[in-house]
Amino acid sequence: MKYKGTLLVVKDCNAALKFYHELFGSELVRDNGGNMELTGGLYLQEAGYWEKFIGKSVLPRNNGTELYFEEADIEAFAEKLEKLYPDVEYVNRLMTHSWGQRVVRFYDPDGNLIEVGTPA
């Protein structure tokens, strides 16, 4: 068995692709109309399809999972995030943990939790 990636439920795949491309450099691998594969093992599924498949509603901002990225120049990333998405909802702005790692946590436009931190 091989792990392939993580699927995020989004309102609009094209808008989500733009967000993940601008902030993380994700590129489109395949577009199946309402379901996209991006580089790095990230998959996007539009909520209407997802809810039909599983027979349940999506719960944005459920805080049960997070996508984790590492970035050495965290200050530059935090500035880019603020410039491109000034209305982003933060869990915490750039902070330093007791062990020295600097991180920022926020939600993507669809309520998926993201953490970006300096390499451990």
Backbone as CSV, one residue per row, in Angstrom:
resi,resn,N_x,N_y,N_z,CA_x,CA_y,CA_z,C_x,C_y,C_z
1,MET,0.842,-1.172,0.000,0.000,0.000,0.000,0.891,1.239,0.000
2,LYS,0.406,2.300,-0.643,1.165,3.542,-0.745,0.266,4.719,-0.393
3,TYR,0.713,5.550,0.531,-0.019,6.773,0.859,0.147,7.755,-0.293
4,LYS,-0.957,8.321,-0.767,-0.925,9.222,-1.918,-1.057,10.691,-1.568
5,GLY,-1.783,11.029,-0.492,-1.927,12.446,-0.188,-3.117,12.726,0.692
6,THR,-3.435,13.999,0.776,-4.509,14.495,1.627,-5.527,15.235,0.777
7,LEU,-6.805,14.937,1.012,-7.884,15.576,0.283,-8.515,16.655,1.155
8,LEU,-8.655,17.843,0.589,-9.325,18.951,1.264,-10.647,19.220,0.579
9,VAL,-11.680,19.411,1.365,-12.983,19.780,0.831,-13.024,21.304,0.725
10,VAL,-13.401,21.796,-0.454,-13.406,23.232,-0.733,-14.705,23.618,-1.438
11,LYS,-15.039,24.900,-1.395,-16.232,25.386,-2.104,-15.995,25.417,-3.611
12,ASP,-14.795,25.851,-4.004,-14.477,26.072,-5.413,-13.029,25.641,-5.645
13,CYS,-12.828,24.622,-6.448,-11.478,24.110,-6.698,-10.557,25.161,-7.311
14,ASN,-11.067,25.954,-8.247,-10.213,26.948,-8.895,-9.742,28.014,-7.910
15,ALA,-10.621,28.465,-7.020,-10.233,29.450,-6.006,-9.222,28.838,-5.040
16,ALA,-9.442,27.581,-4.648,-8.514,26.912,-3.741,-7.160,26.688,-4.418
17,LEU,-7.174,26.319,-5.690,-5.927,26.155,-6.439,-5.140,27.460,-6.436
18,LYS,-5.808,28.569,-6.670,-5.147,29.880,-6.664,-4.496,30.145,-5.303
19,PHE,-5.213,29.889,-4.220,-4.706,30.099,-2.866,-3.452,29.249,-2.628
20,TYR,-3.533,27.944,-2.909,-2.412,27.050,-2.633,-1.240,27.285,-3.586
21,HIS,-1.517,27.767,-4.784,-0.431,28.112,-5.704,0.285,29.378,-5.233
22,GLU,-0.480,30.407,-4.904,0.135,31.680,-4.503,0.953,31.558,-3.222
23,LEU,0.459,30.816,-2.256,1.153,30.731,-0.972,2.197,29.619,-0.899
24,PHE,1.934,28.488,-1.542,2.785,27.321,-1.355,3.428,26.809,-2.639
25,GLY,3.101,27.418,-3.768,3.686,26.992,-5.031,3.087,25.719,-5.606
26,SER,1.949,25.277,-5.075,1.300,24.064,-5.586,0.899,24.250,-7.039
27,GLU,1.107,23.212,-7.819,0.756,23.235,-9.240,-0.317,22.183,-9.515
28,LEU,-1.133,22.456,-10.506,-2.174,21.524,-10.921,-1.542,20.349,-11.666
29,VAL,-1.871,19.142,-11.233,-1.439,17.924,-11.917,-2.567,17.422,-12.797
30,ARG,-3.797,17.390,-12.232,-4.953,16.859,-12.953,-6.206,17.560,-12.481
31,ASP,-7.075,17.887,-13.433,-8.368,18.506,-13.128,-9.458,17.578,-13.643
32,ASN,-10.207,16.998,-12.709,-11.298,16.103,-13.071,-12.655,16.773,-12.899
33,GLY,-12.700,18.088,-12.942,-13.966,18.793,-12.810,-14.572,18.616,-11.430
34,GLY,-14.212,19.482,-10.517,-14.691,19.385,-9.140,-13.800,18.546,-8.247
35,ASN,-12.734,18.037,-8.830,-11.761,17.228,-8.095,-10.409,17.462,-8.751
36,MET,-9.458,18.038,-8.008,-8.147,18.354,-8.559,-7.046,17.656,-7.775
37,GLU,-6.024,17.249,-8.509,-4.803,16.757,-7.889,-3.751,17.840,-8.062
38,LEU,-3.085,18.203,-6.955,-2.017,19.193,-6.985,-0.696,18.513,-6.651
39,THR,0.390,19.184,-6.966,1.698,18.662,-6.588,1.796,18.564,-5.070
40,GLY,2.671,17.690,-4.608,2.881,17.539,-3.175,1.865,16.657,-2.488
41,GLY,1.025,15.965,-3.253,0.055,15.060,-2.644,-1.163,15.746,-2.065
42,LEU,-1.496,16.903,-2.585,-2.685,17.622,-2.125,-3.785,17.458,-3.164
43,TYR,-4.979,17.104,-2.675,-6.144,16.913,-3.538,-7.244,17.852,-3.072
44,LEU,-7.995,18.398,-4.016,-9.115,19.287,-3.724,-10.388,18.646,-4.244
45,GLN,-11.425,18.643,-3.425,-12.726,18.085,-3.817,-13.782,19.121,-3.469
46,GLU,-14.621,19.470,-4.432,-15.673,20.447,-4.156,-16.721,19.853,-3.220
47,ALA,-17.185,20.683,-2.304,-18.067,20.242,-1.214,-19.311,19.510,-1.715
48,GLY,-19.912,19.964,-2.794,-21.120,19.319,-3.297,-20.899,17.857,-3.634
49,TYR,-19.773,17.559,-4.270,-19.453,16.177,-4.604,-19.152,15.372,-3.332
50,TRP,-18.339,15.960,-2.467,-17.919,15.270,-1.244,-19.113,14.906,-0.372
51,GLU,-19.993,15.868,-0.161,-21.165,15.627,0.691,-22.066,14.550,0.085
52,LYS,-22.144,14.524,-1.241,-22.943,13.487,-1.905,-22.299,12.113,-1.706
53,PHE,-20.967,12.046,-1.809,-20.261,10.777,-1.651,-20.407,10.206,-0.252
54,ILE,-20.261,11.066,0.759,-20.266,10.543,2.137,-21.616,10.668,2.836
55,GLY,-22.541,11.423,2.235,-23.866,11.567,2.818,-23.896,12.377,4.097
56,LYS,-22.919,13.262,4.266,-22.849,14.104,5.461,-22.380,15.496,5.083
57,SER,-22.656,16.453,5.955,-22.231,17.832,5.735,-20.773,18.028,6.145
58,VAL,-20.131,18.961,5.489,-18.765,19.345,5.825,-18.808,20.326,6.990
59,LEU,-17.871,20.194,7.915,-17.791,21.077,9.073,-16.502,21.895,9.004
60,PRO,-16.539,23.074,8.335,-15.339,23.905,8.273,-14.897,24.328,9.673
61,ARG,-13.619,24.594,9.797,-13.027,25.046,11.063,-13.275,24.056,12.202
62,ASN,-13.240,22.769,11.897,-13.489,21.775,12.937,-12.258,21.511,13.796
63,ASN,-11.106,22.017,13.390,-9.868,21.951,14.168,-9.417,20.525,14.468
64,GLY,-9.877,19.565,13.689,-9.502,18.180,13.913,-8.235,17.773,13.184
65,THR,-7.856,18.518,12.164,-6.644,18.232,11.403,-6.017,19.544,10.976
66,GLU,-4.760,19.479,10.580,-4.128,20.662,9.998,-3.124,20.228,8.951
67,LEU,-2.945,21.064,7.953,-1.862,20.879,6.991,-0.638,21.564,7.581
68,TYR,0.517,20.912,7.505,1.732,21.455,8.092,2.777,21.640,7.003
69,PHE,3.302,22.849,6.915,4.354,23.195,5.965,5.528,23.751,6.751
70,GLU,6.738,23.600,6.209,7.911,24.230,6.802,8.484,25.244,5.834
71,GLU,8.950,26.359,6.405,9.512,27.454,5.624,10.629,28.105,6.443
72,ALA,11.838,28.094,5.905,12.978,28.682,6.618,12.805,30.186,6.810
73,ASP,12.326,30.880,5.763,12.142,32.335,5.858,10.699,32.633,6.261
74,ILE,10.378,32.321,7.500,9.009,32.433,7.992,8.511,33.878,7.997
75,GLU,9.404,34.828,8.234,8.990,36.232,8.231,8.508,36.644,6.843
76,ALA,9.229,36.231,5.807,8.819,36.550,4.436,7.487,35.883,4.115
77,PHE,7.300,34.645,4.575,6.025,33.976,4.337,4.893,34.724,5.030
78,ALA,5.080,35.113,6.282,4.040,35.826,7.034,3.686,37.143,6.345
79,GLU,4.678,37.829,5.799,4.419,39.074,5.063,3.636,38.794,3.785
80,LYS,4.008,37.732,3.065,3.289,37.369,1.828,1.840,37.006,2.139
81,LEU,1.625,36.241,3.196,0.273,35.872,3.600,-0.564,37.112,3.881
82,GLU,-0.016,38.033,4.640,-0.737,39.260,4.995,-1.014,40.115,3.757
83,LYS,-0.060,40.171,2.843,-0.223,40.988,1.626,-1.268,40.385,0.682
84,LEU,-1.177,39.064,0.438,-2.081,38.422,-0.518,-3.468,38.160,0.057
85,TYR,-3.533,37.882,1.359,-4.800,37.507,2.005,-4.960,38.279,3.323
86,PRO,-5.165,39.592,3.233,-5.251,40.414,4.451,-6.427,40.053,5.354
87,ASP,-7.434,39.383,4.816,-8.599,39.007,5.625,-8.528,37.580,6.148
88,VAL,-7.368,36.948,6.028,-7.232,35.566,6.488,-7.552,35.499,7.986
89,GLU,-8.172,34.401,8.385,-8.501,34.202,9.797,-7.357,33.443,10.471
90,TYR,-6.727,34.094,11.433,-5.590,33.501,12.141,-6.056,32.727,13.367
91,VAL,-5.375,31.635,13.647,-5.452,30.977,14.942,-4.402,31.645,15.823
92,ASN,-3.195,31.797,15.277,-2.173,32.621,15.908,-1.286,33.212,14.827
93,ARG,-0.993,34.487,15.005,-0.029,35.141,14.120,1.352,34.588,14.460
94,LEU,2.344,35.032,13.728,3.699,34.528,13.905,4.107,34.583,15.377
95,MET,4.494,33.424,15.906,4.873,33.309,17.316,6.053,32.347,17.435
96,THR,6.657,32.327,18.604,7.767,31.421,18.867,7.382,30.481,20.002
97,HIS,7.474,29.164,19.731,7.217,28.161,20.764,8.369,28.140,21.763
98,SER,8.147,27.534,22.914,9.175,27.455,23.952,10.431,26.720,23.470
99,TRP,10.306,25.835,22.468,11.455,25.093,21.949,12.147,25.825,20.806
100,GLY,11.670,27.052,20.504,12.353,27.901,19.538,11.777,27.916,18.139
101,GLN,10.862,27.034,17.818,10.287,27.016,16.478,9.307,28.171,16.325
102,ARG,9.386,28.859,15.185,8.464,29.952,14.879,7.370,29.419,13.973
103,VAL,6.127,29.756,14.278,4.989,29.240,13.518,3.909,30.303,13.360
104,VAL,3.098,30.107,12.332,1.871,30.873,12.130,0.794,29.855,11.785
105,ARG,-0.401,30.020,12.358,-1.528,29.125,12.066,-2.707,29.968,11.599
106,PHE,-3.381,29.458,10.577,-4.503,30.189,9.987,-5.387,29.206,9.230
107,TYR,-6.566,29.682,8.846,-7.490,28.880,8.045,-7.407,29.303,6.586
108,ASP,-7.494,28.331,5.697,-7.632,28.677,4.286,-9.053,29.210,4.080
109,PRO,-9.383,29.719,2.898,-10.719,30.303,2.689,-11.877,29.323,2.912
110,ASP,-11.590,28.024,2.963,-12.632,27.021,3.167,-12.660,26.470,4.585
111,GLY,-11.848,27.042,5.467,-11.871,26.621,6.868,-10.959,25.456,7.195
112,ASN,-10.023,25.131,6.301,-9.042,24.089,6.591,-7.860,24.721,7.324
113,LEU,-7.461,24.126,8.440,-6.413,24.670,9.288,-5.044,24.394,8.694
114,ILE,-4.193,25.423,8.696,-2.849,25.344,8.150,-1.866,25.869,9.178
115,GLU,-0.743,25.188,9.310,0.376,25.676,10.113,1.593,25.769,9.210
116,VAL,2.322,26.869,9.311,3.602,27.011,8.638,4.612,27.327,9.730
117,GLY,5.663,26.516,9.776,6.682,26.695,10.799,8.079,26.613,10.234
118,THR,9.017,27.090,11.013,10.406,26.944,10.624,10.788,25.478,10.770
119,PRO,11.786,25.033,10.002,12.204,23.631,10.102,12.576,23.270,11.540
120,ALA,12.159,22.084,11.938,12.412,21.626,13.308,13.867,21.260,13.520
